[in-house]
Amino acid sequence: MPSAFEDSAVEFLKTLGPVKALILDLRGNHGGSTPDNLAAALMDRPYRWKAESTAATIAVLRAWGTLGSHTELAWSSDPQQPSHPLYTGPLYILVDGGCFSACEDLLVPFKDNHRALIIGERTGGSTGQPYFHRFGNGMSFSVSTKREYFPDGSPFEGVGVAPDIEVHTSAADLKSGNDPVLAKALALIAQAEADKK
């Protein structure tokens, strides 16, 4: 996500008055930079970011034959406490298979701590700080330089982040302009309001 979009979203939250719920639509977001400030502005409980690992090669250990064939350097972040969230009400996040990379990085802490209800389709399952190489003839390739996991170590790369409530959008929905994912979120908000009465 470009930082200007994140800045605009955080500024919007500062001006947001009382609302029944907030819907964050991440569908079709192919990533960019992880919007840490936006996540912090929406967190009302402790949260954890993803765990990560990358291949590790120590030449002398490999030469001595003491290094395994698949050694990795792994790390995770410490749990973070919410610090002055700008919105603490009901939160719904809409996702689909077009949610990749930094989009999934944003989604992971909300899935892990159940801060938001995630609705839609499984995300793309692709992240990892790619290394890009351009050949100079119009061809290029990229290779992931790390693996990412949920804080508990379970994978989402190559698997995707599963929604809490699965709702699919069909070709007929797209053709007719229907949005069943948004409709589901709105129906849940209406039901939650009715339950308060």
N, C-alpha and C positions, 0 to 999 in steps of 0.2 A: 504494500500500500504506500503510495507516495506520501511523504511527510506532510505536504500541504493538505491532503485529504484528512489525515489524522488530526492535524491542528484544527481544521474546520469542524470535525466531529466533536472534539473536546470543547471547543468554543460554543458549539450548539448546546452541549450538555449544561454549560454554565448558565445559559439563558432559559433552560427548560423549566417550566412551571410544574404544578401538580398534574400528573397524568396517571391514567389507569395502568399503563404498561408501556414498555419500550420494545420495539422490534428492530433488530439489527440484521439487515439483509446482506449476507456475504456471498450469495450465489453469483457464480461467474467471476469471483475475485481470484486472479492468478498469482497474487502475492506481491512481493516487493520487499519492503522493510517491515519487520514485525512492529505493530503499533502498541508498544509497551505502555505509553501514556494513556491511550484509550482503554486498555485493559484495566489499568489502575483506577481510572475514573469510574469504572463500572463495578469494581469489586467491593463487596460488602462483607467479605469473610476471608480468612487466610487462603492463599492460593500458591500453587506450585507451577513453574514452567516445565517445559519438556526436559527429559534426560537425553544426553547426546554421547556419541562415541565416534572415534575415527581410527582407521588402521594405524598401527604403530610399528615402525621398523627400527631396531637398534642394531646397526651393522655388526658390531663386535659380537653381540650375543648370537646373531644369526651365523656368523663365521665359526663360533665355538659350538654351534649346534644346540644351544640351550634355549633358543627362542622358538616358540611354537609357530606353526604354519599360519595361524590366524590370531595375532595378538592385537588387542585394541586398547586405546586409551579412552576411558569413559569418565563422564562427569555429570553432575546434576546441580540444579540450583537449590538454595535453601528456601524453605517456605517463606513467603512474604506476607506481612500483615497489611491489611487495607489502610491506606493513609489518605483521609479526606476524600472519599468517593463523591462524585458529583451526582450519581444516580444510584439509589438503593432499592428501587421498586422492582416489580416483576419484569423479567427480561427474557425475551424470546429471540433466538438466533436462527435464521433461515440459511440452509446450506444445500449444496448440490455437488455433483462430480466436477464442477468447474472451480471449486475451492481448493487451491494448491498452496504449498510452500508457506509463506508468511501468513496467509489466510488460516492455514491449519495451526500454525504456531500460536496465533491468537485464540483459536478455538480450544486448544488442549487444556488450558487452565480452567475454562468454564465447564468443560466436560468432566474434568477431574474433581472439581469441588461442587458440582451441581448448582452453580450460581444461576445458570440460565437453562431454559428448556430449549433443546436443539431440535429443530423440525426440518424435514426435507429428505434429501438423499445422501448416501454415503459420500464423503469427500474424495478427492482424487488420490490421496496417499503419496504425495511426492514433495520432497523437501530435501535439504541437505547441503546448502551453500555450494552450488556447482562451480567447478573449475571450467572456464571457457577457453577454447583454443580455436583461433581462426587461421585457416590455411592461406588466405590471401587470394584465393580463386573463387570466392563466393561460398565456399564450403566451411562449415565449422562443426564442432561437437562440444558437448558439455558432459561432465562426469561429476556425480555427487562426491563431495569430499568428506561427508560424515553421515552417520545414521542418527535418526531421532526416534524417541520413544515417549510414551506416556510417562509421567513421573514414577509410576509403579513398575516400569520396565517393559510393559506390554507394547507391541509394535503398532504404529499407524502408517509407517511408510510401506507402500505396496499393498496396504490393506484399506487405508482411509479411516476417517473418524465417523463412526456410526451415529446417526441422529438418535435422540431419545424417542422421537415419534417419526416413523418413516412414512413419508408422503411422496408419491411420484407424480411428475408432470408428464403427461402424454403429448404426442404430436397433435392430437385433437384439441387438447387444452391450449397449446400454443397457437394453433390455427384460429381458435375461437376467442382468444384473449383471456381465457380463464386462468386463474392462478390458485390451484388447490393448496399449495403450501402456505401462501399468505392467508387464504380463506381458513385453513386449519388454525393458524395462530390467532386470527380474529375471533374464531368460534371459541377457542380456549379462554381468551380474555373475557369475552361476553359471559361464558359460563362461570368464571371466577368471580365476576362482578355480581352475577345472579346469586351465587352461593353466599355472598356477604349479606344479602338481604334477609 
